[in-house]
Amino acid sequence: MTQDNIKEKKIDIKVDEHIAIGHYSNLAAIRHSREEFIFDFAFIFPDGPMGKLVARMILSPAHAKRFSEALEGNIKRYEEMFGPIIPADVPPGVGYIQ
């Protein structure tokens, strides 16, 4: 079956207010096993070497790939509208885990 043969389905997703508010993250760590990708989002406090995990998402490999492709597309459209994204410096001693 091709993409053209797949009928678009509308899904009504309800969102609780505490989820809709969202969380700010300035650090992301990604790990994977054969069965899943784990995305950890944390907030590292600017005045000390402390932080807090604010969200963890666990995705199947297929969904992680779709997420990656969607993120790439969104970044491309963002940069077309607003110009290139210039990455900020990472705080000393903090790295992104891949």
N, CA, C and O atoms as a GROMACS GRO file, in nm:
protein
  392
    1MET      N    1   0.085  -0.116   0.000
    1MET     CA    2   0.000   0.000   0.000
    1MET      C    3   0.090   0.124   0.000
    1MET      O    4   0.186   0.130   0.076
    2THR      N    5   0.060   0.222  -0.083
    2THR     CA    6   0.139   0.343  -0.091
    2THR      C    7   0.078   0.450  -0.002
    2THR      O    8  -0.033   0.435   0.048
    3GLN      N    9   0.152   0.559   0.018
    3GLN     CA   10   0.104   0.671   0.099
    3GLN      C   11  -0.026   0.726   0.041
    3GLN      O   12  -0.113   0.770   0.116
    4ASP      N   13  -0.040   0.725  -0.093
    4ASP     CA   14  -0.160   0.778  -0.157
    4ASP      C   15  -0.284   0.697  -0.121
    4ASP      O   16  -0.396   0.749  -0.122
    5ASN      N   17  -0.265   0.568  -0.091
    5ASN     CA   18  -0.378   0.481  -0.060
    5ASN      C   19  -0.423   0.490   0.085
    5ASN      O   20  -0.531   0.443   0.121
    6ILE      N   21  -0.341   0.550   0.168
    6ILE     CA   22  -0.374   0.559   0.311
    6ILE      C   23  -0.467   0.678   0.331
    6ILE      O   24  -0.434   0.791   0.294
    7LYS      N   25  -0.583   0.652   0.391
    7LYS     CA   26  -0.679   0.758   0.416
    7LYS      C   27  -0.638   0.835   0.542
    7LYS      O   28  -0.598   0.776   0.642
    8GLU      N   29  -0.648   0.966   0.534
    8GLU     CA   30  -0.616   1.050   0.650
    8GLU      C   31  -0.726   1.036   0.753
    8GLU      O   32  -0.844   1.046   0.721
    9LYS      N   33  -0.686   1.012   0.878
    9LYS     CA   34  -0.781   0.999   0.987
    9LYS      C   35  -0.761   1.117   1.080
    9LYS      O   36  -0.648   1.154   1.111
   10LYS      N   37  -0.870   1.176   1.125
   10LYS     CA   38  -0.863   1.284   1.223
   10LYS      C   39  -0.875   1.222   1.361
   10LYS      O   40  -0.961   1.138   1.385
   11ILE      N   41  -0.787   1.265   1.450
   11ILE     CA   42  -0.787   1.213   1.586
   11ILE      C   43  -0.808   1.329   1.682
   11ILE      O   44  -0.736   1.429   1.676
   12ASP      N   45  -0.905   1.318   1.768
   12ASP     CA   46  -0.932   1.420   1.869
   12ASP      C   47  -0.850   1.385   1.993
   12ASP      O   48  -0.877   1.285   2.060
   13ILE      N   49  -0.750   1.467   2.023
   13ILE     CA   50  -0.663   1.443   2.138
   13ILE      C   51  -0.695   1.543   2.247
   13ILE      O   52  -0.684   1.664   2.226
   14LYS      N   53  -0.733   1.494   2.362
   14LYS     CA   54  -0.762   1.580   2.476
   14LYS      C   55  -0.633   1.600   2.556
   14LYS      O   56  -0.555   1.507   2.574
   15VAL      N   57  -0.612   1.723   2.604
   15VAL     CA   58  -0.489   1.756   2.676
   15VAL      C   59  -0.525   1.817   2.810
   15VAL      O   60  -0.595   1.918   2.817
   16ASP      N   61  -0.477   1.755   2.918
   16ASP     CA   62  -0.494   1.814   3.051
   16ASP      C   63  -0.415   1.943   3.060
   16ASP      O   64  -0.310   1.957   2.997
   17GLU      N   65  -0.465   2.038   3.139
   17GLU     CA   66  -0.401   2.169   3.149
   17GLU      C   67  -0.256   2.160   3.194
   17GLU      O   68  -0.171   2.231   3.140
   18HIS      N   69  -0.225   2.075   3.290
   18HIS     CA   70  -0.086   2.068   3.338
   18HIS      C   71   0.009   2.012   3.232
   18HIS      O   72   0.129   2.038   3.237
   19ILE      N   73  -0.043   1.937   3.137
   19ILE     CA   74   0.038   1.890   3.024
   19ILE      C   75   0.050   2.000   2.920
   19ILE      O   76   0.158   2.021   2.864
   20ALA      N   77  -0.060   2.072   2.892
   20ALA     CA   78  -0.061   2.176   2.790
   20ALA      C   79   0.036   2.289   2.821
   20ALA      O   80   0.087   2.353   2.729
   21ILE      N   81   0.061   2.315   2.947
   21ILE     CA   82   0.154   2.422   2.987
   21ILE      C   83   0.294   2.392   2.936
   21ILE      O   84   0.367   2.484   2.898
   22GLY      N   85   0.333   2.267   2.935
   22GLY     CA   86   0.465   2.228   2.885
   22GLY      C   87   0.575   2.246   2.989
   22GLY      O   88   0.551   2.293   3.100
   23HIS      N   89   0.696   2.208   2.950
   23HIS     CA   90   0.814   2.219   3.035
   23HIS      C   91   0.928   2.276   2.953
   23HIS      O   92   0.943   2.242   2.835
   24TYR      N   93   1.008   2.362   3.014
   24TYR     CA   94   1.126   2.415   2.947
   24TYR      C   95   1.243   2.322   2.972
   24TYR      O   96   1.262   2.275   3.084
   25SER      N   97   1.320   2.295   2.868
   25SER     CA   98   1.437   2.208   2.879
   25SER      C   99   1.554   2.275   2.809
   25SER      O  100   1.540   2.328   2.699
   26ASN      N  101   1.671   2.272   2.874
   26ASN     CA  102   1.793   2.323   2.810
   26ASN      C  103   1.899   2.214   2.798
   26ASN      O  104   2.016   2.243   2.772
   27LEU      N  105   1.858   2.090   2.818
   27LEU     CA  106   1.947   1.975   2.803
   27LEU      C  107   1.864   1.855   2.759
   27LEU      O  108   1.757   1.830   2.813
   28ALA      N  109   1.914   1.782   2.661
   28ALA     CA  110   1.846   1.661   2.616
   28ALA      C  111   1.946   1.546   2.610
   28ALA      O  112   2.060   1.564   2.568
   29ALA      N  113   1.903   1.431   2.653
   29ALA     CA  114   1.984   1.310   2.644
   29ALA      C  115   1.902   1.204   2.572
   29ALA      O  116   1.783   1.187   2.599
   30ILE      N  117   1.966   1.134   2.480
   30ILE     CA  118   1.897   1.031   2.404
   30ILE      C  119   1.974   0.900   2.419
   30ILE      O  120   2.095   0.895   2.398
   31ARG      N  121   1.902   0.795   2.455
   31ARG     CA  122   1.960   0.661   2.464
   31ARG      C  123   1.869   0.566   2.386
   31ARG      O  124   1.753   0.598   2.359
   32HIS      N  125   1.922   0.451   2.352
   32HIS     CA  126   1.837   0.355   2.281
   32HIS      C  127   1.880   0.212   2.312
   32HIS      O  128   1.994   0.184   2.350
   33SER      N  129   1.783   0.126   2.295
   33SER     CA  130   1.807  -0.018   2.297
   33SER      C  131   1.749  -0.070   2.165
   33SER      O  132   1.705   0.009   2.082
   34ARG      N  133   1.749  -0.199   2.147
   34ARG     CA  134   1.693  -0.257   2.025
   34ARG      C  135   1.544  -0.224   2.012
   34ARG      O  136   1.494  -0.209   1.900
   35GLU      N  137   1.474  -0.213   2.123
   35GLU     CA  138   1.329  -0.199   2.122
   35GLU      C  139   1.276  -0.057   2.138
   35GLU      O  140   1.160  -0.032   2.109
   36GLU      N  141   1.360   0.038   2.184
   36GLU     CA  142   1.306   0.170   2.215
   36GLU      C  143   1.414   0.278   2.215
   36GLU      O  144   1.533   0.250   2.231
   37PHE      N  145   1.369   0.402   2.197
   37PHE     CA  146   1.452   0.520   2.213
   37PHE      C  147   1.399   0.594   2.335
   37PHE      O  148   1.278   0.611   2.350
   38ILE      N  149   1.488   0.639   2.421
   38ILE     CA  150   1.450   0.712   2.541
   38ILE      C  151   1.504   0.854   2.529
   38ILE      O  152   1.624   0.876   2.514
   39PHE      N  153   1.412   0.951   2.535
   39PHE     CA  154   1.447   1.092   2.529
   39PHE      C  155   1.426   1.151   2.668
   39PHE      O  156   1.313   1.154   2.717
   40ASP      N  157   1.532   1.197   2.730
   40ASP     CA  158   1.523   1.265   2.859
   40ASP      C  159   1.545   1.414   2.837
   40ASP      O  160   1.640   1.455   2.771
   41PHE      N  161   1.456   1.494   2.891
   41PHE     CA  162   1.466   1.639   2.883
   41PHE      C  163   1.484   1.693   3.024
   41PHE      O  164   1.406   1.660   3.114
   42ALA      N  165   1.587   1.775   3.043
   42ALA     CA  166   1.618   1.826   3.176
   42ALA      C  167   1.636   1.978   3.172
   42ALA      O  168   1.661   2.036   3.067
   43PHE      N  169   1.622   2.039   3.288
   43PHE     CA  170   1.653   2.180   3.305
   43PHE      C  171   1.775   2.187   3.395
   43PHE      O  172   1.772   2.141   3.509
   44ILE      N  173   1.883   2.244   3.343
   44ILE     CA  174   2.005   2.264   3.420
   44ILE      C  175   2.002   2.407   3.474
   44ILE      O  176   1.989   2.502   3.397
   45PHE      N  177   2.013   2.422   3.605
   45PHE     CA  178   2.006   2.554   3.666
   45PHE      C  179   2.129   2.636   3.629
   45PHE      O  180   2.241   2.584   3.633
   46PRO      N  181   2.110   2.763   3.592
   46PRO     CA  182   2.223   2.845   3.547
   46PRO      C  183   2.323   2.881   3.656
   46PRO      O  184   2.437   2.916   3.626
   47ASP      N  185   2.282   2.873   3.782
   47ASP     CA  186   2.371   2.917   3.890
   47ASP      C  187   2.434   2.801   3.968
   47ASP      O  188   2.482   2.822   4.079
   48GLY      N  189   2.436   2.685   3.912
   48GLY     CA  190   2.498   2.574   3.984
   48GLY      C  191   2.496   2.447   3.903
   48GLY      O  192   2.421   2.434   3.806
   49PRO      N  193   2.578   2.353   3.943
   49PRO     CA  194   2.585   2.226   3.869
   49PRO      C  195   2.472   2.131   3.909
   49PRO      O  196   2.496   2.015   3.942
   50MET      N  197   2.351   2.182   3.906
   50MET     CA  198   2.236   2.100   3.942
   50MET      C  199   2.134   2.108   3.831
   50MET      O  200   2.133   2.203   3.752
   51GLY      N  201   2.050   2.010   3.824
   51GLY     CA  202   1.944   2.011   3.726
   51GLY      C  203   1.830   1.923   3.770
   51GLY      O  204   1.835   1.858   3.875
   52LYS      N  205   1.726   1.920   3.688
   52LYS     CA  206   1.609   1.839   3.719
   52LYS      C  207   1.554   1.781   3.590
   52LYS      O  208   1.536   1.853   3.491
   53LEU      N  209   1.525   1.652   3.589
   53LEU     CA  210   1.460   1.588   3.476
   53LEU      C  211   1.316   1.639   3.472
   53LEU      O  212   1.244   1.628   3.571
   54VAL      N  213   1.275   1.695   3.358
   54VAL     CA  214   1.140   1.750   3.349
   54VAL      C  215   1.047   1.662   3.266
   54VAL      O  216   0.925   1.671   3.281
   55ALA      N  217   1.104   1.578   3.179
   55ALA     CA  218   1.019   1.490   3.099
   55ALA      C  219   1.102   1.375   3.042
   55ALA      O  220   1.220   1.392   3.013
   56ARG      N  221   1.039   1.262   3.028
   56ARG     CA  222   1.100   1.146   2.963
   56ARG      C  223   0.998   1.089   2.866
   56ARG      O  224   0.884   1.060   2.902
   57MET      N  225   1.041   1.072   2.740
   57MET     CA  226   0.955   1.014   2.638
   57MET      C  227   1.022   0.886   2.590
   57MET      O  228   1.143   0.884   2.563
   58ILE      N  229   0.945   0.780   2.578
   58ILE     CA  230   0.996   0.652   2.529
   58ILE      C  231   0.921   0.620   2.400
   58ILE      O  232   0.798   0.608   2.399
   59LEU      N  233   0.997   0.608   2.291
   59LEU     CA  234   0.938   0.587   2.159
   59LEU      C  235   0.987   0.456   2.097
   59LEU      O  236   1.098   0.411   2.125
   60SER      N  237   0.903   0.398   2.013
   60SER     CA  238   0.947   0.284   1.934
   60SER      C  239   1.048   0.334   1.831
   60SER      O  240   1.047   0.453   1.798
   61PRO      N  241   1.135   0.247   1.778
   61PRO     CA  242   1.230   0.293   1.676
   61PRO      C  243   1.161   0.357   1.555
   61PRO      O  244   1.210   0.458   1.504
   62ALA      N  245   1.050   0.301   1.509
   62ALA     CA  246   0.980   0.359   1.393
   62ALA      C  247   0.926   0.498   1.425
   62ALA      O  248   0.935   0.589   1.343
   63HIS      N  249   0.871   0.514   1.544
   63HIS     CA  250   0.817   0.646   1.581
   63HIS      C  251   0.930   0.746   1.603
   63HIS      O  252   0.916   0.863   1.570
   64ALA      N  253   1.043   0.701   1.658
   64ALA     CA  254   1.159   0.789   1.676
   64ALA      C  255   1.207   0.841   1.540
   64ALA      O  256   1.244   0.957   1.528
   65LYS      N  257   1.206   0.755   1.439
   65LYS     CA  258   1.248   0.797   1.305
   65LYS      C  259   1.150   0.900   1.248
   65LYS      O  260   1.192   1.000   1.190
   66ARG      N  261   1.019   0.876   1.265
   66ARG     CA  262   0.919   0.972   1.218
   66ARG      C  263   0.934   1.105   1.292
   66ARG      O  264   0.920   1.212   1.232
   67PHE      N  265   0.963   1.099   1.421
   67PHE     CA  266   0.984   1.219   1.502
   67PHE      C  267   1.105   1.297   1.449
   67PHE      O  268   1.099   1.419   1.434
   68SER      N  269   1.214   1.227   1.420
   68SER     CA  270   1.335   1.290   1.367
   68SER      C  271   1.307   1.359   1.234
   68SER      O  272   1.350   1.472   1.212
   69GLU      N  273   1.236   1.292   1.146
   69GLU     CA  274   1.204   1.350   1.015
   69GLU      C  275   1.114   1.472   1.030
   69GLU      O  276   1.132   1.572   0.959
   70ALA      N  277   1.016   1.466   1.121
   70ALA     CA  278   0.927   1.580   1.144
   70ALA      C  279   1.004   1.698   1.204
   70ALA      O  280   0.982   1.812   1.165
   71LEU      N  281   1.095   1.669   1.297
   71LEU     CA  282   1.176   1.775   1.357
   71LEU      C  283   1.265   1.841   1.252
   71LEU      O  284   1.276   1.964   1.247
   72GLU      N  285   1.330   1.759   1.169
   72GLU     CA  286   1.414   1.813   1.061
   72GLU      C  287   1.334   1.904   0.969
   72GLU      O  288   1.381   2.013   0.933
   73GLY      N  289   1.216   1.862   0.930
   73GLY     CA  290   1.130   1.942   0.842
   73GLY      C  291   1.089   2.073   0.908
   73GLY      O  292   1.088   2.178   0.843
   74ASN      N  293   1.056   2.068   1.036
   74ASN     CA  294   1.016   2.188   1.108
   74ASN      C  295   1.132   2.286   1.123
   74ASN      O  296   1.114   2.407   1.110
   75ILE      N  297   1.251   2.234   1.151
   75ILE     CA  298   1.368   2.321   1.162
   75ILE      C  299   1.397   2.388   1.028
   75ILE      O  300   1.430   2.507   1.023
   76LYS      N  301   1.386   2.313   0.921
   76LYS     CA  302   1.409   2.370   0.788
   76LYS      C  303   1.312   2.483   0.760
   76LYS      O  304   1.352   2.590   0.713
   77ARG      N  305   1.182   2.460   0.787
   77ARG     CA  306   1.082   2.565   0.764
   77ARG      C  307   1.104   2.685   0.855
   77ARG      O  308   1.087   2.799   0.812
   78TYR      N  309   1.143   2.662   0.979
   78TYR     CA  310   1.173   2.770   1.073
   78TYR      C  311   1.286   2.858   1.018
   78TYR      O  312   1.275   2.980   1.015
   79GLU      N  313   1.395   2.793   0.973
   79GLU     CA  314   1.510   2.868   0.922
   79GLU      C  315   1.477   2.942   0.792
   79GLU      O  316   1.533   3.048   0.766
   80GLU      N  317   1.390   2.887   0.712
   80GLU     CA  318   1.346   2.958   0.590
   80GLU      C  319   1.271   3.086   0.626
   80GLU      O  320   1.281   3.186   0.556
   81MET      N  321   1.196   3.082   0.736
   81MET     CA  322   1.117   3.199   0.777
   81MET      C  323   1.199   3.299   0.859
   81MET      O  324   1.184   3.420   0.841
   82PHE      N  325   1.285   3.249   0.948
   82PHE     CA  326   1.349   3.336   1.046
   82PHE      C  327   1.501   3.342   1.036
   82PHE      O  328   1.564   3.417   1.110
   83GLY      N  329   1.559   3.265   0.947
   83GLY     CA  330   1.704   3.263   0.934
   83GLY      C  331   1.764   3.147   1.012
   83GLY      O  332   1.694   3.077   1.085
   84PRO      N  333   1.896   3.129   0.997
   84PRO     CA  334   1.960   3.014   1.060
   84PRO      C  335   1.955   3.018   1.213
   84PRO      O  336   1.964   3.124   1.275
   85ILE      N  337   1.940   2.902   1.270
   85ILE     CA  338   1.946   2.887   1.416
   85ILE      C  339   2.093   2.876   1.454
   85ILE      O  340   2.166   2.790   1.402
   86ILE      N  341   2.137   2.963   1.544
   86ILE     CA  342   2.275   2.959   1.591
   86ILE      C  343   2.274   2.894   1.728
   86ILE      O  344   2.220   2.951   1.823
   87PRO      N  345   2.333   2.774   1.741
   87PRO     CA  346   2.330   2.705   1.869
   87PRO      C  347   2.398   2.787   1.979
   87PRO      O  348   2.504   2.847   1.957
   88ALA      N  349   2.337   2.789   2.096
   88ALA     CA  350   2.395   2.856   2.212
   88ALA      C  351   2.507   2.770   2.268
   88ALA      O  352   2.512   2.649   2.245
   89ASP      N  353   2.597   2.834   2.341
   89ASP     CA  354   2.703   2.759   2.408
   89ASP      C  355   2.641   2.665   2.511
   89ASP      O  356   2.544   2.700   2.578
   90VAL      N  357   2.698   2.548   2.523
   90VAL     CA  358   2.655   2.452   2.624
   90VAL      C  359   2.728   2.486   2.753
   90VAL      O  360   2.849   2.511   2.749
   91PRO      N  361   2.659   2.489   2.867
   91PRO     CA  362   2.727   2.521   2.992
   91PRO      C  363   2.846   2.428   3.016
   91PRO      O  364   2.839   2.310   2.980
   92PRO      N  365   2.956   2.477   3.076
   92PRO     CA  366   3.073   2.394   3.102
   92PRO      C  367   3.035   2.268   3.181
   92PRO      O  368   2.958   2.274   3.276
   93GLY      N  369   3.092   2.157   3.141
   93GLY     CA  370   3.067   2.031   3.211
   93GLY      C  371   2.938   1.964   3.173
   93GLY      O  372   2.906   1.857   3.225
   94VAL      N  373   2.861   2.025   3.084
   94VAL     CA  374   2.734   1.967   3.042
   94VAL      C  375   2.744   1.932   2.895
   94VAL      O  376   2.788   2.014   2.814
   95GLY      N  377   2.705   1.813   2.862
   95GLY     CA  378   2.708   1.771   2.722
   95GLY      C  379   2.579   1.706   2.683
   95GLY      O  380   2.497   1.671   2.768
   96TYR      N  381   2.560   1.691   2.555
   96TYR     CA  382   2.443   1.622   2.504
   96TYR      C  383   2.482   1.476   2.482
   96TYR      O  384   2.583   1.446   2.419
   97ILE      N  385   2.403   1.388   2.533
   97ILE     CA  386   2.430   1.245   2.520
   97ILE      C  387   2.358   1.195   2.396
   97ILE      O  388   2.238   1.219   2.378
   98GLN      N  389   2.431   1.126   2.312
   98GLN     CA  390   2.370   1.071   2.192
   98GLN      C  391   2.375   0.921   2.194
   98GLN      O  392   2.328   0.856   2.101
   0.00000   0.00000   0.00000
